[in-house]
């Protein structure tokens, strides 16, 4: 998996953008063309040139981590499955977010204590900063933004809901077909992080 990055703080879930990109990929659009379409046709409907490029390359990176089954499900599957696989694409491409899901979300799920508080995120980031110099070098604002984005991703993906200042885990219900496919692919670690399984 990739090195630790904090780029997710400006990219977030990008569900609609990923869905658009997946539909285009199924029509045979290549990565380079995706970036071109973003700039020339503004397919992601954003204002700045830099944002068009950023979204296109993030969508392309997430799609690259997927197979045709998952791309098809994001593009044309039911909303719940589509969003679950969009989250899976983030787990596959963002090491720190995957570790958060594995260390915090999954643990809470297993213990049946469904509330994720800010302090849980603080403790997680502190541990990671102790283990990794790059994370330790990040500014306080970066952690503040990451906390917001992680919570927002879980809410938008349907894995949590707001509960005052905290978020509350909503145990996801996943299609058997998707579960079996991810197991066959050898992606059980990602599946377990989403389903709170050991």
Helices and strands as residue ranges (DSSP letters): H 8-11, H 15-26, H 31-41, H 49-64, H 68-76, H 79-93, H 95-100, I 101-105, H 106-111, E 115-116, H 118-131, H 133-136, H 140-156, E 160-163, E 166-169, H 176-184, H 188-195
